[in-house]
């Protein structure tokens, strides 16, 4: 099967926008039809979407392969958050079109993907209706509101128009006529549309009988135009802004994600938000239609993977699909498409002239890109915290922290692992780093090692990996087969699994229970993930191991009191730590260290409480190795 075209559709309560694109040439065509809200009018939505698809396909009739079986389609439609509605639309369209791939999702999802180039973001869409969504660093999506008009959709245009009509009805009931500028203009607008009726009241009644969410939404521009001229219009907009801010706060959930407002009311609402909320807002990087097209193109990867799996699983004793008959690598369309969809493989627009720069300018450019890394890591604090809790629990049960990766990722895991024994006096078996290709791959690349999915499992079996351990899989791309094989084995034995990746919605995120994804964006040198991605991974691993060691009693205040004084520098550092913790002089610190077998904790405990080595060891044991609580127990 060869997918030659993608179709993306953004369906809302007022209009439906579609785009067809020929993949190989990037030729595209766009068209519009009427509303396609599945909640408001399912039959009309189905009709309009079908019409739009036919119009889009009709633009490429001269291409033999522009038929449904060669097209990947994603439709982001209002109301498709209800699975029953989405499934129903898929069923209806499938009876007319046999697409290679057809996905129907909420238009909030397509907006979410496009708003910040699939990086963490909070999106609030303010159109005919309203809905909030958040994309986390691990690729997880969260949705808020979007319950539909009139019960929900506070902050949307339909609800604003509905509330304006309520004021008009109250005026007519109380005084027989409009009492404000906005209600007077509203009555005039409705009467002009229902001109056949004899009285304004009769015209209003006729309009109300047929009023839809779209009709109510058409009133919102009138309300905004009169905001500064009419107190009622101002009250309506204040209420609208209050609802929008509530939806933003609910959707953002105290995260540090940027906020993007979308929809027809976004531009007029943004200047009215409070300064505290507005400071987190940024312009969208793409539209809901862009998101639908991105998903449609991304789905091609899954289609090709299924075909490849089917072909290879039915073959016996055939050459690897990655190799030709001469045992040389050949083009892998699935992997090629995966790379095309990876943020880390995109070209960085700021560095396209880097080959023409002077040394100082190159360094400034790299430095500016590196500044983005800590901010990306900051967005991952929540999943990192969850991972640390799992690691601490494993340590307390005698389990281990196992890092596994290939290339730069594998070497970073080993680097973090080998630093733990001298820094925290733990066994070299407590934190272990594994790399595809074995120890020799630390110094020299082992070709093809990362593609061996079975070896990932075997390497864990060789170290007797168990359910008491925690596995952290590391891969900037998020697709390394060697690491995926290890994660699958760890899941099978019931262990906690974590992945550290730098691409959202990665394949590895489907194989780990905790996903840490510092999405640092395109590299200065395209695809060189040893740069920003590697830096982000190093920061994450530093934080995981250090926080876990602190949580298991390896520090006193901010001093590493379990340092292993195995060389002259570390011996002098141990003396300084004792001096800093107790405010004693160097000779007192050195004497206490020597009397306590160079154990910093025991030396500090002795100076602060006067206890000997044996009692000190017993006290530390009773307090699970925590020096602060040991000191307190002896001095309180």
C-alpha positions as CSV (number, residue, x, y, z in Angstrom):
1,X,0.0,0.0,0.0
2,X,1.3,3.5,-0.9
3,X,-0.3,6.5,0.7
4,X,0.0,9.4,-1.8
5,X,-2.2,12.1,-0.2
6,X,-3.4,13.3,3.2
7,X,-6.6,15.2,4.0
8,X,-6.9,17.2,7.1
9,X,-10.3,18.7,8.2
10,X,-11.1,21.2,10.9
11,X,-14.8,21.1,11.7
12,X,-16.5,23.7,13.9
13,X,-19.9,25.1,14.8
14,X,-19.8,27.8,12.1
15,X,-17.6,26.5,9.2
16,X,-15.5,23.5,8.1
17,X,-12.1,24.0,6.6
18,X,-10.3,21.2,4.7
19,X,-6.9,20.7,3.0
20,X,-5.7,17.9,0.7
21,X,-1.9,17.6,0.1
22,X,0.1,15.4,-2.2
23,X,2.9,14.1,-0.1
24,X,5.7,13.8,-2.6
25,X,5.2,17.3,-4.2
26,X,3.6,19.3,-1.3
27,X,0.9,20.5,-3.8
28,X,-2.2,21.3,-1.8
29,X,-5.7,22.7,-2.1
30,X,-8.1,24.0,0.5
31,X,-11.8,24.5,0.6
32,X,-14.6,25.5,3.0
33,X,-18.2,24.3,3.7
34,X,-20.7,25.0,6.4
35,X,-20.9,23.9,10.1
36,X,-19.9,20.4,11.2
37,X,-20.5,20.2,14.9
38,X,-21.3,16.6,15.7
39,X,-23.1,17.8,18.9
40,X,-25.3,20.5,17.3
41,X,-26.4,18.7,14.1
42,X,-24.8,15.3,13.4
43,X,-26.6,14.7,10.1
44,X,-25.6,18.2,8.7
45,X,-22.0,17.7,9.9
46,X,-21.8,14.3,8.1
47,X,-23.3,15.8,4.9
48,X,-20.9,18.8,5.0
49,X,-17.8,16.8,5.7
50,X,-18.7,14.3,2.9
51,X,-19.2,17.2,0.5
52,X,-15.9,18.7,1.5
53,X,-14.0,15.5,1.0
54,X,-15.4,15.1,-2.4
55,X,-14.4,18.7,-3.3
56,X,-10.9,18.2,-2.1
57,X,-10.4,14.9,-3.9
58,X,-11.8,16.5,-7.0
59,X,-8.9,18.9,-7.2
60,X,-6.6,16.0,-8.0
61,X,-8.7,14.0,-10.3
62,X,-5.9,13.9,-12.9
63,X,-3.8,11.8,-10.5
64,X,-4.6,8.0,-10.7
65,X,-3.7,7.5,-7.1
66,X,-6.0,10.2,-5.7
67,X,-8.6,7.7,-4.6
68,X,-9.6,6.8,-1.0
69,X,-7.3,3.8,-0.6
70,X,-4.3,6.1,-1.1
71,X,-5.4,8.8,1.3
72,X,-4.8,9.2,5.0
73,X,-7.5,11.4,6.6
74,X,-7.8,13.0,10.0
75,X,-10.9,15.0,11.0
76,X,-10.9,17.3,14.0
77,X,-14.6,18.0,14.7
78,X,-16.4,19.8,17.4
79,X,-18.2,17.3,19.5
80,X,-16.0,14.4,18.6
81,X,-14.8,14.2,22.2
82,X,-17.8,11.9,22.6
83,X,-16.4,8.5,21.3
84,X,-19.9,7.4,20.3
85,X,-20.2,10.4,18.0
86,X,-16.7,10.0,16.6
87,X,-17.2,6.3,15.9
88,X,-20.6,7.0,14.3
89,X,-19.0,9.5,11.9
90,X,-16.2,7.1,11.0
91,X,-18.9,4.5,10.2
92,X,-20.9,6.9,8.1
93,X,-17.9,8.1,6.1
94,X,-16.5,4.5,5.7
95,X,-19.7,3.5,3.9
96,X,-18.9,6.0,1.2
97,X,-15.0,6.1,1.2
98,X,-12.5,3.3,1.8
99,X,-9.6,5.4,3.1
100,X,-6.2,4.0,3.8
101,X,-6.6,5.6,7.3
102,X,-9.5,7.5,8.8
103,X,-9.3,9.1,12.3
104,X,-12.0,11.4,13.8
105,X,-11.0,13.3,16.9
106,X,-12.0,16.4,18.8
107,X,-11.0,19.6,17.2
108,X,-9.3,20.4,20.5
109,X,-6.8,17.7,19.8
110,X,-5.9,19.0,16.4
111,X,-5.5,22.5,17.9
112,X,-3.4,21.2,20.7
113,X,-0.9,19.4,18.4
114,X,-0.5,22.5,16.1
115,X,-0.4,25.2,18.8
116,X,3.2,24.7,19.8
117,X,4.5,22.2,17.2
118,X,3.6,19.2,19.4
119,X,5.5,20.6,22.4
120,X,3.9,21.1,25.8
121,X,1.2,23.7,25.7
122,X,-2.2,24.6,27.1
123,X,-4.8,25.5,24.5
124,X,-8.1,27.2,25.0
125,X,-10.3,27.4,21.9
126,X,-12.9,30.2,21.9
127,X,-15.2,29.8,18.9
128,X,-18.8,29.0,18.7
129,X,-18.2,26.8,21.8
130,X,-15.2,26.6,24.1
131,X,-12.8,23.8,25.2
132,X,-9.5,23.6,27.0
133,X,-6.7,21.2,26.5
134,X,-3.2,20.5,27.7
135,X,-0.3,18.6,26.1
136,X,2.3,17.4,28.7
137,X,5.9,16.7,28.1
138,X,5.2,13.0,28.0
139,X,2.8,13.4,25.1
140,X,-0.3,12.9,27.3
141,X,-3.4,14.9,26.4
142,X,-5.9,16.3,28.9
143,X,-9.2,18.0,28.0
144,X,-11.5,20.3,29.9
145,X,-14.9,21.7,29.2
146,X,-16.3,21.3,25.7
147,X,-19.6,19.9,27.0
148,X,-21.6,21.6,24.3
149,X,-24.1,24.4,24.1
150,X,-26.2,25.4,26.0
151,X,-25.2,23.4,29.1
152,X,-21.5,24.1,28.8
153,X,-19.2,26.0,26.5
154,X,-18.9,29.0,28.8
155,X,-16.6,31.5,27.2
156,X,-17.7,30.6,23.7
157,X,-19.4,32.9,21.2
158,X,-22.8,31.0,21.4
159,X,-22.9,31.4,25.2
160,X,-22.1,35.1,24.9
161,X,-24.9,35.6,22.4
162,X,-27.2,33.4,24.5
163,X,-26.6,35.7,27.5
164,X,-27.2,38.8,25.4
165,X,-30.6,37.4,24.3
166,X,-31.4,36.7,28.0
167,X,-31.0,40.5,28.7
168,X,-33.3,41.3,25.7
169,X,-36.0,38.9,26.9
170,X,-35.8,40.5,30.4
171,X,-36.1,44.0,29.0
172,X,-39.2,43.0,26.9
173,X,-40.8,41.2,29.9
174,X,-40.1,44.1,32.3
175,X,-40.7,47.1,30.0
176,X,-41.9,45.9,26.7
177,X,-38.9,47.3,24.9
178,X,-35.1,47.1,24.9
179,X,-33.5,49.2,27.7
180,X,-29.8,49.2,26.6
181,X,-27.9,49.9,23.5
182,X,-26.9,46.2,23.1
183,X,-30.4,44.9,23.5
184,X,-31.8,47.5,21.1
185,X,-29.3,46.6,18.4
186,X,-29.9,42.9,19.0
187,X,-33.7,43.3,18.6
188,X,-33.1,45.2,15.4
189,X,-30.7,42.5,14.1
190,X,-33.2,39.7,14.9
191,X,-36.2,41.6,13.4
192,X,-34.3,42.2,10.1
193,X,-33.8,38.5,9.8
194,X,-37.4,37.7,10.7
195,X,-39.0,40.5,8.6
196,X,-42.1,38.5,7.8
197,X,-43.4,38.7,11.4
198,X,-45.7,41.6,12.3
199,X,-44.2,42.7,15.7
200,X,-40.7,42.6,17.2
201,X,-41.9,40.2,19.9
202,X,-43.3,37.8,17.3
203,X,-40.1,38.1,15.3
204,X,-38.0,37.3,18.4
205,X,-40.2,34.3,19.2
206,X,-39.8,33.0,15.6
207,X,-36.0,33.5,15.7
208,X,-35.8,31.6,19.1
209,X,-37.7,28.6,17.7
210,X,-35.0,28.0,15.2
211,X,-32.0,29.4,17.0
212,X,-28.9,27.2,16.9
213,X,-25.5,27.6,18.6
214,X,-24.2,29.2,15.4
215,X,-27.0,31.7,15.3
216,X,-26.3,32.7,18.9
217,X,-22.6,32.9,18.2
218,X,-23.3,35.5,15.4
219,X,-24.4,37.9,18.1
220,X,-21.0,38.0,19.8
221,X,-19.4,40.6,17.4
222,X,-22.3,43.0,18.2
223,X,-21.6,42.7,21.9
224,X,-17.9,43.3,21.5
225,X,-18.5,46.3,19.3
226,X,-20.6,48.0,22.0
227,X,-18.4,47.2,25.0
228,X,-17.2,50.8,25.6
229,X,-20.7,52.3,24.7
230,X,-23.0,50.1,26.8
231,X,-22.8,49.0,30.4
232,X,-24.8,45.8,29.6
233,X,-22.4,44.9,26.8
234,X,-19.5,45.5,29.2
235,X,-21.1,43.2,31.8
236,X,-21.6,40.5,29.2
237,X,-17.9,40.7,28.2
238,X,-16.7,40.8,31.8
239,X,-18.6,37.6,32.4
240,X,-17.2,36.1,29.2
241,X,-13.6,37.0,30.2
242,X,-14.2,35.5,33.7
243,X,-15.4,32.2,32.1
244,X,-12.4,32.2,29.8
245,X,-9.9,32.8,32.6
246,X,-11.5,30.0,34.7
247,X,-11.1,27.6,31.7
248,X,-7.5,28.6,31.2
249,X,-6.6,28.0,34.9
250,X,-8.5,24.7,34.9
251,X,-6.7,23.5,31.8
252,X,-3.2,24.7,32.8
253,X,-3.4,23.0,36.2
254,X,-0.6,25.0,37.8
255,X,1.9,23.7,35.2
256,X,4.4,26.0,33.5
257,X,3.1,25.3,30.0
258,X,2.6,28.3,27.7
259,X,-1.0,29.2,26.9
260,X,-2.4,29.6,23.4
261,X,-5.9,31.1,22.7
262,X,-7.5,29.9,19.5
263,X,-10.8,30.5,17.7
264,X,-12.8,33.4,16.4
265,X,-12.9,35.1,19.9
266,X,-9.2,34.7,20.7
267,X,-7.9,38.0,19.4
268,X,-10.6,40.1,21.0
269,X,-10.5,38.2,24.4
270,X,-6.7,38.1,24.8
271,X,-6.2,41.9,25.6
272,X,-8.9,41.7,28.2
273,X,-7.3,38.9,30.3
274,X,-5.6,39.7,33.6
275,X,-1.9,40.5,33.5
276,X,-1.2,37.4,35.6
277,X,-2.8,35.1,33.0
278,X,-1.8,37.1,29.9
279,X,1.9,36.9,30.6
280,X,1.8,33.1,30.0
281,X,0.0,33.5,26.6
282,X,1.8,33.2,23.2
283,X,0.7,33.2,19.6
284,X,-0.2,29.8,18.1
285,X,2.4,28.2,15.8
286,X,-0.3,26.5,13.7
287,X,-4.0,26.1,13.3
288,X,-6.4,23.2,14.0
289,X,-6.3,22.4,10.3
290,X,-2.5,22.2,10.5
291,X,-2.8,19.8,13.4
292,X,-5.2,17.6,11.5
293,X,-2.8,17.5,8.6
294,X,0.1,16.7,10.9
295,X,-1.8,13.8,12.4
296,X,-2.8,12.5,9.0
297,X,0.8,12.5,7.8
298,X,2.0,11.0,11.1
299,X,-0.6,8.2,10.8
300,X,1.2,7.1,7.6
301,X,4.0,5.8,9.7
302,X,1.7,3.5,11.6
303,X,0.2,2.3,8.3
304,X,3.6,1.5,6.9
305,X,4.7,-0.2,10.1
306,X,1.7,-2.5,10.0
307,X,2.4,-3.4,6.4
308,X,6.1,-4.1,7.1
309,X,5.2,-6.1,10.2
310,X,2.8,-8.2,8.2
311,X,5.4,-8.8,5.4
312,X,8.2,-9.7,7.8
313,X,6.1,-11.9,10.1
314,X,5.0,-14.0,7.2
315,X,8.5,-14.5,5.9
316,X,10.7,-17.3,6.9
317,X,14.6,-17.1,6.9
318,X,14.6,-13.9,4.9
319,X,17.1,-11.2,5.0
320,X,16.5,-8.5,7.6
321,X,14.1,-5.8,6.2
322,X,16.9,-3.3,6.9
323,X,19.4,-5.1,4.7
324,X,19.6,-5.9,1.1
325,X,20.9,-9.1,-0.4
326,X,24.5,-7.8,-0.2
327,X,24.0,-7.3,3.6
328,X,24.0,-3.5,3.1
329,X,21.5,-1.2,4.7
330,X,18.7,-0.2,2.4
331,X,16.1,2.5,2.6
332,X,13.5,1.9,5.3
333,X,10.4,3.9,4.5
334,X,9.0,3.4,8.0
335,X,12.1,4.7,9.8
336,X,12.4,7.5,7.2
337,X,8.9,8.7,8.0
338,X,9.5,8.4,11.7
339,X,12.5,10.7,11.4
340,X,10.5,13.1,9.3
341,X,8.0,13.4,12.1
342,X,10.6,13.9,14.9
343,X,11.2,17.3,16.3
344,X,14.8,16.5,17.0
345,X,15.4,15.7,13.3
346,X,13.9,19.0,12.0
347,X,16.1,21.7,10.6
348,X,16.7,24.6,12.9
349,X,15.8,27.8,11.0
350,X,18.2,29.9,13.1
351,X,21.3,27.8,12.1
352,X,20.9,27.4,8.4
353,X,23.7,29.9,7.8
354,X,26.0,28.4,10.4
355,X,28.5,27.2,7.9
356,X,29.2,30.8,6.9
357,X,29.6,32.1,10.5
358,X,32.8,33.0,12.4
359,X,33.8,31.0,15.5
360,X,32.4,33.5,18.0
361,X,29.0,33.6,16.2
362,X,28.8,29.8,16.0
363,X,29.4,29.6,19.7
364,X,26.9,32.3,20.5
365,X,24.3,30.5,18.5
366,X,25.0,27.1,20.2
367,X,24.9,28.9,23.6
368,X,21.5,30.5,22.8
369,X,20.1,27.1,21.8
370,X,21.4,25.5,25.0
371,X,19.6,28.1,27.1
372,X,16.3,26.5,26.0
373,X,17.3,23.2,27.6
374,X,16.6,24.0,31.3
375,X,13.2,25.4,30.4
376,X,12.3,22.2,28.6
377,X,13.5,20.1,31.6
378,X,11.5,22.3,33.9
379,X,8.3,21.2,32.2
380,X,9.1,17.6,33.2
381,X,9.3,18.0,37.0
382,X,6.1,16.2,37.6
383,X,7.0,12.9,35.8
384,X,10.5,13.1,37.2
385,X,9.1,13.4,40.7
386,X,7.1,10.3,40.1
387,X,10.2,8.5,38.8
388,X,12.2,9.5,41.8
389,X,9.5,8.1,44.1
390,X,9.7,4.8,42.3
391,X,13.5,4.8,42.5
392,X,13.5,5.6,46.3
393,X,10.9,2.8,46.8
394,X,13.2,0.4,44.9
395,X,16.3,1.4,46.9
396,X,14.4,0.8,50.1
397,X,13.5,-2.7,49.0
398,X,17.0,-3.5,48.0
399,X,16.3,-2.9,44.3
400,X,18.4,-1.1,41.7
401,X,18.3,1.8,39.3
402,X,19.2,0.5,35.8
403,X,19.9,2.9,32.9
404,X,19.8,1.6,29.4
405,X,20.5,3.3,26.0
406,X,22.4,3.3,22.8
407,X,25.2,5.7,21.7
408,X,25.2,9.1,23.5
409,X,22.2,8.1,25.5
410,X,23.8,4.9,26.7
411,X,27.1,6.6,27.6
412,X,25.2,9.3,29.6
413,X,23.5,6.5,31.6
414,X,26.9,4.9,32.3
415,X,28.4,8.2,33.3
416,X,25.7,8.9,35.8
417,X,25.9,5.4,37.2
418,X,29.7,5.3,37.7
419,X,29.6,8.6,39.6
420,X,27.2,7.3,42.3
421,X,29.7,5.1,44.3
422,X,32.3,7.8,45.0
423,X,29.7,10.5,45.5
424,X,27.3,8.5,47.7
425,X,29.2,5.5,48.9
426,X,26.7,3.1,47.3
427,X,27.6,-0.2,45.8
428,X,28.5,-0.2,42.1
429,X,25.6,-2.6,41.7
430,X,23.0,-0.2,43.0
431,X,23.0,2.1,39.9
432,X,24.0,0.3,36.7
433,X,24.4,1.6,33.1
434,X,23.9,-0.6,30.1
435,X,24.7,0.3,26.5
436,X,23.9,-1.3,23.2
437,X,26.9,-3.2,22.0
438,X,28.4,-3.7,25.5
439,X,31.3,-2.1,27.2
440,X,33.3,-1.6,24.0
441,X,30.5,0.7,22.7
442,X,31.5,3.2,25.5
443,X,34.6,4.1,23.5
444,X,33.6,3.2,19.9
445,X,30.4,3.0,18.1
446,X,29.1,-0.6,17.5
447,X,27.2,-0.5,14.2
448,X,23.7,-1.9,14.3
449,X,23.7,-2.6,18.0
450,X,20.8,-0.2,18.7
451,X,18.6,-2.1,16.2
452,X,18.7,-5.4,18.1
453,X,15.5,-5.5,20.1
454,X,16.2,-8.9,21.5
455,X,19.6,-7.9,22.9
456,X,17.9,-5.3,25.1
457,X,15.9,-8.0,26.8
458,X,19.0,-10.3,27.0
459,X,21.1,-7.7,28.7
460,X,18.6,-7.3,31.5
461,X,18.4,-11.1,31.9
462,X,22.2,-11.2,32.2
463,X,22.1,-8.8,35.2
464,X,19.2,-10.7,36.7
465,X,16.8,-7.8,36.4
466,X,13.7,-8.2,38.6
467,X,10.5,-6.6,39.6
468,X,12.3,-4.8,42.5
469,X,14.4,-2.8,40.1
470,X,13.6,0.4,38.1
471,X,14.5,0.6,34.4
472,X,15.2,4.0,32.8
473,X,15.3,3.8,29.0
474,X,17.2,6.7,27.4
475,X,16.8,7.6,23.7
476,X,16.6,11.1,22.3
477,X,14.6,9.8,19.3
478,X,12.3,7.7,21.4
479,X,12.3,4.8,18.9
480,X,15.5,2.8,19.6
481,X,14.6,-0.9,19.3
482,X,17.3,-2.0,21.8
483,X,15.8,0.1,24.5
484,X,12.2,-0.8,23.6
485,X,13.1,-4.5,23.9
486,X,14.4,-3.8,27.4
487,X,11.4,-1.8,28.4
488,X,9.0,-4.5,27.2
489,X,10.9,-7.1,29.3
490,X,10.9,-4.9,32.4
491,X,7.2,-4.4,32.0
492,X,6.7,-8.2,31.6
493,X,8.5,-8.9,34.9
494,X,6.4,-6.2,36.7
495,X,9.1,-3.6,37.3
496,X,8.6,0.1,37.1
497,X,9.7,1.6,33.7
498,X,10.7,5.1,32.8
499,X,11.8,6.6,29.5
500,X,13.8,9.7,28.9
501,X,13.1,11.0,25.3
502,X,13.2,14.3,23.5
503,X,10.4,13.8,21.0
504,X,6.7,14.0,22.0
505,X,4.4,11.1,21.1
506,X,7.4,8.8,20.6
507,X,7.2,5.1,20.2
508,X,9.0,4.5,23.5
509,X,6.4,6.5,25.4
510,X,4.0,3.6,24.6
511,X,6.4,1.1,26.3
512,X,7.1,3.0,29.6
513,X,4.9,3.7,32.6
514,X,6.5,7.1,33.2
515,X,7.5,9.3,30.3
516,X,10.0,12.2,30.8
517,X,10.2,14.2,27.6
518,X,12.2,17.4,27.6
519,X,11.3,18.6,24.1
520,X,14.2,20.8,23.3
521,X,13.4,21.2,19.6
522,X,15.7,21.1,16.5
523,X,19.4,20.9,17.0
524,X,21.9,23.4,15.7
525,X,23.3,20.6,13.5
526,X,20.3,18.8,12.2
527,X,19.8,15.4,13.9
528,X,23.0,15.8,16.2
529,X,21.1,14.8,19.4
530,X,24.4,14.8,21.4
531,X,23.8,18.5,21.6
532,X,20.6,19.9,23.2
533,X,19.0,16.5,23.6
534,X,22.1,15.0,25.2
535,X,22.4,18.0,27.5
536,X,18.7,17.6,28.5
537,X,19.2,13.9,29.2
538,X,22.3,14.6,31.3
539,X,20.3,17.1,33.4
540,X,17.4,14.7,33.9
541,X,19.7,11.8,34.9
542,X,21.5,14.1,37.3
543,X,18.2,15.0,38.9
544,X,16.9,11.5,39.1
545,X,19.9,10.0,40.8
546,X,20.7,13.0,43.0
547,X,17.1,13.4,44.3
548,X,16.8,9.7,44.9
549,X,20.0,9.6,46.9
550,X,18.9,12.7,48.9
551,X,15.6,11.0,49.6
552,X,17.4,7.9,50.9
553,X,19.6,9.9,53.4
554,X,22.7,10.6,51.4
555,X,22.9,14.3,52.4
556,X,22.9,16.4,55.5
557,X,21.5,19.9,54.7
558,X,23.1,20.3,51.2
559,X,26.3,18.4,52.1
560,X,27.1,15.0,50.5
561,X,27.9,13.3,53.8
562,X,28.3,9.8,52.2
563,X,31.2,10.8,50.0
564,X,33.7,8.0,49.6
565,X,37.2,9.5,50.4
566,X,39.2,7.3,47.9
567,X,41.7,9.9,46.7
568,X,43.4,13.0,48.0
569,X,40.8,15.4,46.6
570,X,37.9,13.4,48.1
571,X,39.8,13.1,51.4
572,X,40.1,16.9,51.6
573,X,36.5,17.3,50.5
574,X,35.5,15.0,53.3
575,X,37.4,17.1,55.8
576,X,35.7,20.3,54.5
577,X,32.3,18.7,54.7
578,X,32.8,17.8,58.4
579,X,34.1,21.4,59.0
580,X,31.0,22.9,57.3
581,X,28.5,20.7,59.1
582,X,29.9,21.2,62.6
583,X,31.8,24.5,62.3
584,X,34.9,22.9,63.7
585,X,38.5,23.4,62.6
586,X,40.4,21.2,60.1
587,X,42.4,19.3,62.8
588,X,39.2,18.4,64.7
589,X,37.5,17.3,61.5
590,X,40.5,15.1,60.4
591,X,40.8,13.5,63.9
592,X,37.1,12.6,63.9
593,X,37.3,11.2,60.4
594,X,40.2,9.0,61.3
595,X,38.5,7.8,64.5
596,X,35.4,6.8,62.5
597,X,37.1,5.0,59.6
598,X,36.8,8.0,57.2
599,X,33.0,7.9,57.4
600,X,31.8,11.4,57.2
601,X,28.4,10.8,58.8
602,X,29.9,9.2,61.8
603,X,32.5,11.9,62.2
604,X,29.8,14.6,62.1
605,X,27.6,12.7,64.5
606,X,30.6,12.3,66.9
607,X,31.4,16.0,66.9
608,X,27.8,17.1,67.3
609,X,26.6,14.6,69.9
610,X,29.8,13.0,71.4
611,X,28.7,9.4,70.5
612,X,31.3,6.8,69.6
613,X,31.5,5.0,66.3
614,X,29.5,1.9,67.4
615,X,26.6,3.9,68.9
616,X,26.7,6.2,65.9
617,X,26.3,3.3,63.5
618,X,23.4,2.0,65.5
619,X,21.7,5.4,65.6
620,X,22.1,5.9,61.9
621,X,20.7,2.4,61.3
622,X,17.7,3.1,63.5
623,X,17.1,6.3,61.4
624,X,17.5,4.7,58.0
625,X,20.8,6.5,57.4
626,X,19.4,10.0,57.8
627,X,22.0,12.1,59.6
628,X,19.7,15.0,60.5
629,X,17.1,12.8,62.3
630,X,20.0,10.9,64.0
631,X,21.4,14.1,65.4
632,X,18.0,15.2,66.6
633,X,17.3,11.8,68.2
634,X,20.5,12.1,70.3
635,X,20.2,15.8,71.2
636,X,16.5,16.2,71.9
